[in-house]
Amino acid sequence: MPKSEVVTLAHGGGGTASAELVARVFLPHFDNDFLKSLSDGALLPPINGRMAVSTDSFVIDPIFFPGGNIGSLAVHGTVNDVSMCGASPLYLTAGFIIEEGMLISDLKEIAASMGAAAREAGVRIVAGDTKVVARGGADKIFINTAGIGVVPEGVTIGAQRVRAGDKIILSGSIGDHGISVLIKRKGLKFDANILSDSRPLNGIVKKMLEAEPDIHMMRDPTRGGLAAVLCEVARQGNVGILIEEQKIPVLEDVRGVCELLGMDVMHVANEGKVIAFVPERSAGKVLAAMRAHPYGKEAVVIGTVGTVAPGRVEMKTGFSGNRIIEPLVGDQLPRIC
């Protein structure tokens, strides 16, 4: 294959090949007033309010999966982390570690999806970097991101604010992302069309906070799934949490794959769901706001805080008993994001 069609070590050398790669691959999709100077950093205007900052790295395998790719996932994941602080995300940075020999056509597709995801979320990629490592030094491509947003006045999100009586609201079905990636990675053949739920959550979060600025806690249950988030909040907030299994939405295809492979959907990663801990008095209006947004049509109250011992998570099962929920030591599926 001609060298012009693959990434070479020269593309990471900072010379004309690097400049060509940036111009061909990234600028057409990321271009904005902050980025076009191609300086070592971006000069941003003053921000009025508290800033929220998040950083993340993406090493998902495979880099293309049903419902997205590593590029769109990198934008969505960072936008969502900033949003879970109660902030409106504004700016992203992106660093690329690329393996020598990667197809430039694949890199272009990833960059295009990042640009489209950023536009959908209303954020701008204002700074970036590319490095190329020799074959075997990485697995095709890794992406590191940082996100900056501003928190509205009167919004304070944190596990320490969770109180007895709070209602726990989930925006939709769990396990879609993890199972879609698993099927693609392992080449499994199922009569099911399961897509990743990778999506930006800042729009639905904005509607939730407009309905009730006093939301106590929000998280997007990514690695470790819903179980990991619930256990973390219970521990950090020193509260007990009781959820109801029959109220947790799970797609039938996802449930079937989990049962066949012996996986617990409570521990399967998601990339486009939000779980919120809301004062009981406000649960109805927050739920209505979520259901009015395209990404929250399936939103449902799945549990209550304070009905079991502090630091403990229990799930009421369909057999009239309670099951203790605990986080896994590792992960059912590594390199999920």
KOLSEDREN-192582 format. One line per 2 residues: number of its first residue (from 1); for each residue y, z negated, x of C-alpha. Coordinates in Angstrom, 2 decimals, m for minus. Each point is the difference from the previous one (the first is absolute). Layout:
NUM) Y:Z:X ~ ...
This chain:
1) 0.00:0.00:0.00 ~ 3.45:0.90:1.41
3) 1.96:m2.94:1.39 ~ 2.88:0.83:m2.35
5) m2.23:m1.02:m2.94 ~ m0.93:m3.45:1.31
7) 1.85:m2.99:1.39 ~ m0.05:m0.15:3.80
9) 1.00:m2.70:2.46 ~ 3.16:2.02:0.66
11) 1.13:m0.73:m3.55 ~ 0.30:m3.65:0.97
13) 1.82:0.58:3.26 ~ 3.56:m0.13:m1.28
15) 0.81:3.56:1.08 ~ 0.33:3.31:m1.77
17) m3.48:m0.24:m1.55 ~ 0.91:m3.35:m1.55
19) 3.26:1.38:m1.35 ~ m1.85:2.98:m1.46
21) m2.55:m2.26:m1.72 ~ 2.74:m2.12:m1.58
23) 1.90:3.09:m1.14 ~ m3.08:1.77:m1.38
25) m1.84:m2.89:m1.58 ~ 2.24:m2.95:m0.82
27) 3.61:1.07:m0.50 ~ m0.70:2.44:m2.86
29) m1.39:m2.90:m2.05 ~ 1.95:m3.04:1.26
31) 3.46:1.51:0.58 ~ 2.97:m2.15:m1.04
33) 3.43:m0.91:1.37 ~ m1.34:m3.02:1.90
35) m2.89:1.85:1.63 ~ 1.56:3.35:0.86
37) 1.84:m1.31:3.08 ~ m3.45:m0.58:1.60
39) 1.28:m3.06:1.83 ~ m2.19:m2.84:1.20
41) 1.00:m2.01:m3.07 ~ 1.76:0.32:m3.34
43) 3.48:m1.32:m0.74 ~ m0.12:m1.34:m3.56
45) 2.83:m1.05:m2.30 ~ 0.58:m3.70:m0.80
47) m2.34:m1.54:m2.55 ~ 1.46:m2.38:m2.56
49) m2.59:m2.70:m0.61 ~ m3.14:m1.50:1.53
51) m2.12:2.44:1.94 ~ m3.76:0.26:m0.28
53) m1.86:1.49:2.96 ~ m3.67:0.92:0.29
55) m2.14:1.72:2.59 ~ m3.47:1.46:m0.35
57) m2.53:2.21:1.78 ~ m2.36:2.50:m1.58
59) m3.36:0.92:1.52 ~ m1.90:1.12:m3.11
61) m3.21:1.99:0.37 ~ m0.16:2.72:m1.24
63) 3.64:1.07:0.33 ~ m0.32:2.20:m3.11
65) m1.54:m1.56:m3.11 ~ m0.02:0.66:m3.76
67) 3.48:m0.83:m1.27 ~ 1.87:0.04:3.31
69) m0.03:m0.07:3.78 ~ 1.10:m2.25:2.83
71) 3.57:1.31:m0.27 ~ 0.63:m0.74:m3.66
73) m1.88:m3.28:0.40 ~ 2.28:m1.05:2.87
75) 3.09:0.51:m2.15 ~ m1.48:m1.61:m3.08
77) m1.37:m2.99:1.89 ~ 3.31:m0.76:1.70
79) 2.10:0.57:m3.13 ~ m2.32:m2.33:m1.88
81) 0.12:m2.76:2.61 ~ 3.80:m0.01:m0.15
83) m0.11:0.11:m3.81 ~ m2.28:m3.05:m0.14
85) 2.88:m1.97:1.57 ~ 1.98:0.84:m3.13
87) 2.03:2.53:1.99 ~ 1.07:3.56:m0.68
89) m1.28:2.01:3.01 ~ 2.58:2.26:1.65
91) m1.14:1.15:3.44 ~ m3.22:0.59:1.93
93) m0.87:0.71:3.61 ~ m3.21:1.72:1.07
95) m1.85:0.07:3.32 ~ m2.93:2.38:0.54
97) m2.86:m0.47:2.48 ~ m1.70:3.39:0.03
99) m3.28:0.92:1.68 ~ m0.02:3.08:2.21
101) m1.67:2.87:m1.84 ~ 1.14:m0.93:m3.50
103) 0.71:3.07:m2.11 ~ 3.72:0.59:m0.41
105) m0.72:1.26:m3.53 ~ m1.42:m3.46:m0.85
107) 3.04:m1.66:1.56 ~ 2.29:2.22:m2.07
109) m1.87:m0.96:m3.18 ~ 0.35:m3.69:0.83
111) 3.72:0.37:0.72 ~ 0.51:1.91:m3.24
113) m1.72:m2.71:m2.01 ~ 2.10:m2.68:1.71
115) 3.18:1.85:m0.88 ~ m1.08:0.43:m3.62
117) m1.01:m3.66:m0.27 ~ 3.34:m1.12:1.45
119) 1.93:2.16:m2.44 ~ m1.98:m1.36:m2.95
121) 0.73:m3.57:1.12 ~ 3.67:0.77:0.66
123) m0.13:m1.06:3.66 ~ 0.96:1.81:3.20
125) m1.95:0.21:3.25 ~ 2.85:m0.64:2.45
127) m1.72:m0.33:3.38 ~ m3.32:0.92:1.55
129) m2.05:0.49:3.13 ~ m3.03:2.02:1.10
131) m2.49:m0.76:2.73 ~ m3.08:2.03:0.93
133) m3.09:m1.55:1.56 ~ m2.96:1.75:1.64
135) m3.09:0.88:m2.00 ~ m1.86:m3.18:m0.88
137) 3.11:m2.16:0.42 ~ 0.54:m0.09:m3.77
139) m1.69:1.32:m3.13 ~ 2.09:3.04:m0.99
141) 3.17:m1.89:m0.95 ~ 1.34:m3.53:m0.47
143) 3.37:m0.66:m1.64 ~ 2.22:m3.06:0.43
145) 2.85:m0.58:m2.43 ~ 2.83:m2.40:m0.69
147) 1.92:m0.37:m3.24 ~ 3.39:m1.47:m0.87
149) 1.23:m0.97:m3.46 ~ 2.52:m2.20:m1.74
151) m0.85:m2.92:m2.31 ~ 2.11:m0.31:m3.17
153) 1.97:m3.17:m0.59 ~ m2.00:m2.65:m1.82
155) m3.44:1.29:1.03 ~ m2.25:m2.26:2.09
157) m3.65:0.91:0.40 ~ m2.51:m2.38:1.60
159) m3.30:m1.79:m0.51 ~ 1.80:m3.35:0.18
161) 1.76:0.89:m3.27 ~ m3.22:0.43:m1.99
163) m0.27:m2.70:m2.67 ~ m2.57:m1.34:m2.45
165) 0.21:2.03:m3.18 ~ 0.98:3.25:1.72
167) m1.71:3.05:m1.42 ~ m1.70:2.43:2.39
169) 0.63:3.66:m0.83 ~ m1.85:2.94:1.59
171) 1.43:3.52:m0.28 ~ m3.27:1.89:m0.37
173) m3.57:0.71:1.09 ~ m1.28:m1.35:3.30
175) m2.21:1.52:2.70 ~ 1.03:3.66:m0.37
177) 1.30:0.46:3.56 ~ m2.83:m1.70:1.84
179) m2.75:1.77:m1.91 ~ 1.63:3.44:0.29
181) 0.29:m0.44:3.79 ~ m3.56:m1.32:0.28
183) m1.44:2.99:m1.85 ~ 1.92:2.44:2.17
185) m0.78:m1.78:3.28 ~ m3.73:m0.27:m0.62
187) m0.38:3.38:m1.65 ~ m1.60:m1.63:m3.03
189) m0.89:2.15:m2.98 ~ 0.95:m1.59:m3.31
191) 0.70:1.61:m3.35 ~ 3.43:m1.61:0.02
193) 3.55:1.10:0.77 ~ 1.61:m3.14:1.41
195) 3.49:0.40:1.47 ~ 1.90:m2.43:2.17
197) 2.76:m1.83:m1.86 ~ 2.39:0.40:2.99
199) 3.51:0.06:m1.49 ~ 3.45:m1.56:0.44
201) 0.54:m3.19:m1.99 ~ 3.75:m0.44:0.43
203) 0.73:1.66:m3.35 ~ m2.19:m2.30:m2.04
205) 1.16:m3.05:1.98 ~ 3.61:0.88:m0.79
207) m0.81:0.08:m3.73 ~ m1.83:m3.33:0.26
209) 2.93:m1.70:1.71 ~ 2.45:1.45:m2.49
211) m2.08:m1.61:m2.75 ~ m0.30:m3.32:1.87
213) 1.73:m0.62:3.37 ~ m1.79:m3.35:0.23
215) m3.46:1.44:0.73 ~ m1.59:m2.58:2.27
217) m2.39:2.07:2.10 ~ m1.13:3.62:0.43
219) m2.58:1.64:2.23 ~ m1.80:3.32:0.26
221) m3.70:m0.78:0.47 ~ m0.91:2.30:2.90
223) m2.51:m1.11:2.66 ~ m2.28:m2.68:m1.40
225) 0.80:1.08:m3.53 ~ 1.07:m2.14:m2.92
227) m2.11:m2.94:1.17 ~ 1.85:m0.27:3.32
229) 3.41:m0.12:m1.67 ~ m1.00:m2.61:m2.57
231) m1.56:m2.24:2.64 ~ 3.03:0.33:2.26
233) 2.42:m0.93:m2.78 ~ m2.17:m2.94:m1.07
235) m0.09:m1.30:3.56 ~ 3.65:0.59:0.90
237) 1.34:m1.24:m3.32 ~ m2.55:m2.83:m0.30
239) m0.78:1.01:m3.57 ~ m3.14:0.67:m1.97
241) m0.59:3.46:m1.47 ~ m2.27:1.00:m2.85
243) m0.53:3.67:m0.84 ~ m2.19:1.68:m2.62
245) m2.47:2.61:1.19 ~ m0.04:1.93:m3.27
247) 3.77:0.51:0.14 ~ 0.05:1.59:3.45
249) 0.15:3.81:m0.38 ~ m2.63:1.92:1.98
251) m0.75:3.69:m0.44 ~ m3.58:0.56:m1.11
253) m0.68:2.36:2.92 ~ 1.32:m2.59:2.46
255) m2.08:m2.72:m1.61 ~ m3.09:2.18:0.14
257) 0.39:0.83:3.70 ~ 0.59:m3.68:0.82
259) m3.12:m1.05:m1.88 ~ m2.09:2.72:1.65
261) 1.17:m0.94:3.51 ~ 0.00:m3.76:m0.55
263) 3.76:m0.36:0.48 ~ 2.29:m2.48:m1.75
265) 2.96:1.86:m1.49 ~ 2.11:m3.16:0.34
267) m0.02:0.59:3.78 ~ 0.62:3.76:m0.06
269) 3.39:1.24:1.26 ~ 2.74:1.42:m2.19
271) 3.13:1.91:1.04 ~ 1.97:0.35:m3.22
273) m0.31:m3.19:m2.01 ~ 2.23:m3.06:m0.30
275) m0.97:m3.50:m1.04 ~ 2.79:m2.27:m1.20
277) 0.27:m3.72:m0.67 ~ 2.49:m0.36:m2.84
279) 1.42:m2.99:m1.89 ~ m1.86:m0.34:m3.29
281) 3.20:0.39:m2.02 ~ 0.61:3.43:1.57
283) m3.52:1.41:0.09 ~ 0.44:2.09:m3.15
285) 3.12:1.82:1.13 ~ m1.30:0.59:3.53
287) m3.26:1.37:m1.41 ~ 1.96:2.31:m2.33
289) 2.15:1.24:2.89 ~ m3.10:0.76:2.07
291) m1.74:1.84:m2.84 ~ 3.12:2.13:m0.53
293) m0.28:1.33:3.57 ~ m2.50:2.79:0.84
295) m1.64:m2.16:2.66 ~ m0.45:m3.00:m2.27
297) m1.41:1.40:m3.24 ~ m3.19:m2.06:0.42
299) 1.82:m3.24:0.91 ~ m1.68:m3.13:m1.34
301) 0.15:m3.77:0.31 ~ m3.14:m0.98:1.91
303) 0.44:m3.75:0.47 ~ 2.02:m3.18:0.21
305) 1.10:m2.34:2.76 ~ m0.79:m3.71:m0.05
307) m3.17:m0.25:m2.05 ~ m2.36:m0.73:2.93
309) 0.24:m2.16:3.12 ~ 2.86:0.78:2.45
311) m0.89:2.53:2.69 ~ m2.91:1.36:m2.01
313) m0.57:3.34:m1.77 ~ m2.53:0.26:m2.80
315) m0.94:2.91:m2.22 ~ m1.27:m0.46:m3.54
317) m2.94:2.38:m0.26 ~ m1.50:1.77:m2.96
319) m2.80:m2.58:m0.01 ~ 2.32:m2.88:m1.00
321) m0.11:m1.54:3.47 ~ 2.48:m0.10:2.84
323) m0.55:1.65:3.37 ~ 1.82:m1.19:3.11
325) 1.93:2.80:1.73 ~ 0.27:m0.17:3.77
327) 1.34:2.50:2.56 ~ m2.40:1.87:2.25
329) m0.18:m0.84:3.70 ~ 0.49:3.67:0.88
331) 0.33:3.15:m2.07 ~ m2.53:1.90:m2.08
333) 1.46:3.26:1.28 ~ 1.96:0.01:3.29
335) 2.82:2.52:0.64 ~ 0.88:0.21:m3.67
337) 3.72:0.44:0.64
